[in-house]
Amino acid sequence: MSRDDDVIAAAKDGDPDAWRELYRAHAGRLLVWLEHRSPADAMTQAEDLAADAWLTAAGKLADFHGSSDEFAGWLFGIARKLAANARRSSGRRRTSPSETIAYDADVPVAGPEVRVAGDDWVRSALHPLSPRERDVVVCTEVVGLDVATAAEALGMSHVAVRVARHRALKRLRGSPGLV
């Protein structure tokens, strides 16, 4: 068992600056990762899952022991489990809308077009990969997690992450139009 570093110890004591530091270090990467794991209504669902993951982490921080770098794998693991629970429950609660919402085509809709186009490109580029390989590539190459953190986040061994990453990158190198 590793010892808590100063940031984790301060966060356990309720120091808001320590929580801000953890949030700044991991929130953006967590959101990007969740957006790429949830293709349908990705932005809204990812934001909700990220918020739930932070809330769960805050409630269970006393059970965590390690450094602020190891915190990323733990946090991503919480988010992975919450995403799996959300997928299972949404399948059971699938409903049809009761009313139709009118859409006015004359009103321009402002949105992050550039980001959406980039996200679409990444999704289409990763489409040929298996879900497991896609998760590994998003964790390591898109989000920037190291192998150990990605392994903890995905609930895989370090070796399985390295093998899946190697196979995925080899397959992507062979895909036309990506290189």
N, C-alpha and C positions, 0 to 999 in steps of 0.2 A: 504494500500500500504506500503510495507516495504522499508526501506531506503537502499541506495546503501552502500555496505561495501567499505573498502579502495581499494581493488583490482579492483572492478568494476568501482569505481570513477576514478582510475588512468587509466584504460583501456579506459574509455570514453574520457579522456584527451589525449589519444594517446600514453601512456607510453608503450614502447615495452616490458619492464620487466613484466608488469601486463598481457599483452597478452600472453607472454611466460608461465607465471604461470597458466593462464586459460587453455592454450593449454596442458601443461603437466598434469594438473589435469583431463582433460576430453577427449583428443584426442584418446587415446588408447581404452578407454571404448566405445566411439562413434563408432570407426571402428569395434570393435568386435560385437557390437550390430547390425550394418548395415550389416555385413557379414552374420549374422544369420537370418536377415530378407530377404535377397536376395539370394536364393539358386543358381540360374543360374548365372554363371560367377561372383560369390560373391566377390572375392577379388578386381577385377578391378572396378566393379560397386560400391562397398562399398567405395573404395578410392575416386572415383569421387564424390559420394554423400557427403562424409565427407568434402571434399574440398569445395563443393558448400555450405554446411551448415555453415562452418566457414566464407566463404565469405559473405553469407547472414547475419550471426550474426554480422560481422564487420560493415556492412552497416546499420543495424537496432539497434545497441547497444544503441543508444540514447533513443530508446523507451523502453528499458528494465530497470526495477527498482527492485533491490533486492541484495542478497548476491551472492558470487561466488558459493556457494552450490546450490542456486536456479537457477543459470545460466545453470547448467547441464540439468534440466528439460526443460528449454526454448530452449537450443541448440538441445536437442534430439527431441523436438517437431518440430523444423524447419526441422531437418533431416527426420522425419517421413513424413512430408508434401512433401518434395522434392522427397522422395522415391515413394510416391503415385503418384505424377505427372510423374515421370520417368516411372513407370509401365503403367500408362494410355497412355503416348505418345509412348512407345515402342510397345504397342499393335496396335496402329494406323499406325506405320511406319514399321511394320514387312516386311523385304525384304529377298530375297534369295541371296546367294553369287553368284557373276558373274564369278568367276574363282576358280579353285581348287588349293590349296596350297599343294605342294608335301611334304611328311614327310619322312625323312631319319631315318629309325629305327636303324641304326648303331651308330648314334650320341646320346650319353647319355644326358638326360635332367636333369639338376640340379634343384632341387626344395625343398621346405620345406615339405618333406614327413611326418615328425613327426607331424607337425601342421595340415596338411591335414588329416592325420589319426585321430587325435584328434577331428578336426572339423566334420569329417564324423561320428564319434562315437556320438558326441553331437547331430548332426542332426537326426541320427537314433534313439537315445534315446528319443528325443522330438517329433518324428514323430507321435506317437499316440495322441498327444494333439491337441486341436483345435488351429487355428492360433492365436486367442486372448490369450489363455492360454500359448501358446508357447512364444508370445511376452512378457507376464508378467514374465515368468520364466527366459527368457534370460535377461530381464532388472534387475530383482532382484537377481537372483542366479548366472548368468554367468558374467554380467557386474558389479553387486554390487550396483545398485541404491537403495535408500530407497523407501518406498511405495509412499511418496508424490512426489518425483522426477519422479518415474516411471509413476505415474498417470498423471502428467503434460506432460511427454514425449509421452505417448500413447493416450492422449486426453480422459482419463477415470477418473471416480471419485476414491477417495481413497478406498471407500468400494468395488467398482467393482474390483480394483486391488487386494485387500486382498482376496476377494472371489475367483477370478480366480486363484490366487496363491495357495490358500488352495486346491481347486479342482484339480489343475494340480499336485501338490506334492503328493496328495493322490492317484491319478491315476498312477503316476510314481512309488510310493512305491509298488503298486500292479502289476507292469510290471515285467515279469520274466527276470532274467539276469541283472537287474540294481542294485540290492542291494547286 
